[in-house]
Amino acid sequence: MLGIMLGQCINEYLEKRNISSTVWINLHALHVHGTNTTQSIWKYGDTDQPRSMLEMKRNPIIPFRDDKGSHRLAILRRNNNLEQLELQSFEYSVICQIVDQQNSRENIHVERFRRAYLPADQNWLAMSAWQIGCFERQKGQTLIICAMRCQMNPKCRNFYFNEELQRCTHTHYVDSLLGKKWGSGKSTGWLKYERRSFIFFS
């Protein structure tokens, strides 16, 4: 079964397609959770606009119990209903999607990255296939250049940097854990920096 990552275009997708079989749709992966539902917004790469009340009623946020699942929340569409899916026993292929961006050289892009932290006994390497997303690896980078290239790429959600290996890995479209291939099989030394906010000045 293929998973399709959808952001704010979820309603258009569901309205235009008559789905007869079960389809896994990764909706929440492009979503930032605030302290309450009204503060939830779409991540950079979509439109970064608050969800409308109508949309929240149509597609309510369903929290997932497992901490690891928070990296890749998913819903299931079956018989015109959105249902929560237990991810622990499933593995999926992933199709990544990005919507059109409004780009202009007249715009100045200002943004902050925040370092993310894990408990001492955990690491950023994914243990399951469903935790892995889309990546781009860059070699011989400094931390600043790694951040700058992520900031300039509308597909980049966050990045991982390893000082010892001088390696930079960007995650595209969705906030994901590192696969063993992309983390070079090395669980230590990786730092994660999250794309938290951005402002356009015109």
C-alpha atoms as one frame of an Amber mdcrd trajectory, in Angstrom:
protein
   0.000   0.000   0.000   1.323   3.456  -0.875   1.097   6.397   1.497   0.386
   9.840   0.057   1.564  12.899   2.011  -1.100  15.585   1.846  -1.148  18.989
   3.460  -3.780  21.665   3.221  -4.986  20.272  -0.117  -6.526  17.264   1.693
 -10.113  18.427   1.076  -9.530  18.961  -2.650  -7.943  15.516  -2.908 -10.841
  13.781  -1.201 -13.501  15.683  -3.153 -12.010  14.933  -6.580 -11.306  11.243
  -6.069 -13.783   8.441  -5.612 -11.676   6.022  -3.588 -13.095   2.508  -3.595
 -10.277   0.824  -1.668  -8.390   1.696   1.501  -5.735   4.385   1.031  -3.209
   5.481   3.655  -2.996   9.285   3.718  -0.282  11.006   5.754  -2.090  14.237
   6.627  -0.668  15.202  10.004   2.939  14.939   8.843   2.598  18.409   7.318
   1.010  19.809  10.431   2.365  21.671  13.461   0.501  21.057  16.712  -0.049
  24.041  18.974  -1.165  23.951  22.607  -4.724  23.687  21.370  -6.527  22.986
  18.115  -6.994  26.622  17.143  -3.228  27.202  17.318  -2.432  24.352  14.937
  -0.877  25.493  11.658   0.457  23.947   8.467   4.233  23.578   8.154   6.512
  25.470   5.776   6.186  23.997   2.283   2.411  24.166   2.478   0.879  27.619
   3.152   1.612  28.146   6.869  -1.958  29.348   7.377  -4.103  28.436  10.413
  -6.672  25.730   9.818 -10.208  27.025   9.355 -12.938  26.002  11.804 -14.743
  24.222   8.963 -11.643  22.222   8.100 -11.039  21.296  11.731 -14.578  19.919
  11.873 -14.108  17.991   8.630 -10.694  16.575   9.561 -10.191  16.748  13.332
  -6.731  16.205  14.781  -6.448  12.729  16.241  -3.563  12.489  18.732  -1.447
   9.347  18.587  -0.561   7.558  21.829   2.904   6.287  20.971   5.725   8.836
  21.268   7.613   7.392  18.303   4.486   7.725  16.192   4.545  11.495  16.625
   7.207  11.645  13.903   4.806  10.148  11.389   1.139  10.480  12.344  -1.213
   8.990   9.804  -4.882   8.553   9.027  -6.754   6.002   6.983  -9.568   6.755
   4.561 -12.121   3.969   4.336 -15.764   4.256   3.216 -15.564   8.071   3.265
 -14.286   8.149   6.848 -10.963   9.213   8.315  -9.708   6.673  10.827  -6.678
   6.399  13.053  -4.198   3.722  11.979  -2.039   1.615  14.298   1.411   1.957
  12.760   3.435  -0.481  14.836   2.679  -3.536  12.711   2.723  -1.891   9.257
   5.380  -0.827   6.776   4.583   1.514   3.884   6.139   3.017   0.823   5.932
   6.803   0.694   5.094   9.295  -2.066   6.224  12.810  -1.136   4.349  15.880
  -2.299   4.933  19.618  -2.175   2.556  22.381  -3.222   3.390  25.474  -5.279
   5.245  28.242  -3.473   4.772  31.974  -3.910   8.319  33.053  -4.655   9.717
  36.473  -5.394  13.233  37.886  -5.341  11.776  40.931  -3.647  10.959  38.860
  -0.565  13.434  38.602   2.301  13.232  35.301   4.145  13.897  35.413   7.910
  13.846  32.187   9.855  14.929  30.435  13.055  16.067  26.854  13.613  15.862
  25.246  17.046  18.001  22.351  18.206  15.892  19.345  19.202  16.778  17.110
  22.159  16.210  13.443  22.975  16.467  11.450  26.229  19.999  10.137  26.824
  19.094   6.525  25.967  17.599   7.377  22.544  18.963   8.452  19.165  17.722
   9.903  15.892  17.962   6.666  13.884  14.619   5.141  12.917  13.956   1.580
  14.034  11.026   1.018  11.665  10.511   1.685   7.971   7.396   3.766   8.637
   9.465   6.348  10.524  11.626   7.108   7.491  10.881   9.911   5.047  12.649
  11.668   2.151  16.231  12.868   2.562  19.052  14.696   0.812  22.631  14.187
   1.978  25.333  16.837   1.620  28.998  16.173   2.400  31.710  18.451   3.713
  29.353  21.038   5.171  29.585  23.288   8.201  26.619  23.666  10.532  25.905
  27.182   9.216  25.987  26.153   5.545  23.796  23.150   6.331  21.205  25.447
   7.939  21.444  28.029   5.157  20.842  25.459   2.415  17.864  24.058   4.317
  16.486  27.577   4.712  16.813  28.234   0.975  15.096  24.985   0.016  11.282
  25.078   0.363  11.227  21.268   0.518  13.452  21.134   3.619  11.604  20.551
   6.911  14.571  20.209   9.259  18.160  18.972   9.139  20.575  16.673  10.934
  24.255  17.550  11.329  27.168  15.362  12.447  30.265  17.352  13.416  32.540
  14.294  13.500  31.547  13.131  10.005  31.094  16.700   8.689  27.851  15.479
   7.186  24.586  17.302   6.657  21.290  15.526   5.973  18.131  17.441   5.048
  14.671  15.945   5.574  12.280  16.825   2.767   8.533  17.452   2.949   8.023
  15.839   6.358   9.730  15.741   9.751  11.334  12.284   9.877  13.787  10.191
  11.834  17.026   9.233  10.088  17.201   5.881   8.345  20.388   3.857   8.922
  21.517   4.626   5.371  21.150   8.371   5.838  22.609   8.329   9.327  25.564
   6.283   8.002  24.597   3.580  10.494  26.075   5.726  13.274  23.615   6.518
  16.049  25.788   8.989  17.985  26.994  12.442  17.042  23.889  13.512  15.135
  22.236  16.792  16.110  18.768  17.668  14.865  17.672  21.235  14.067  13.987
  21.953  13.571  12.502  24.521  11.236  10.319  26.385  13.702   9.150  29.627
  12.121   9.616  31.863   9.130   8.569  35.372   8.086   8.391  36.936   4.628
   9.128  40.652   4.311   8.178  42.265   0.998
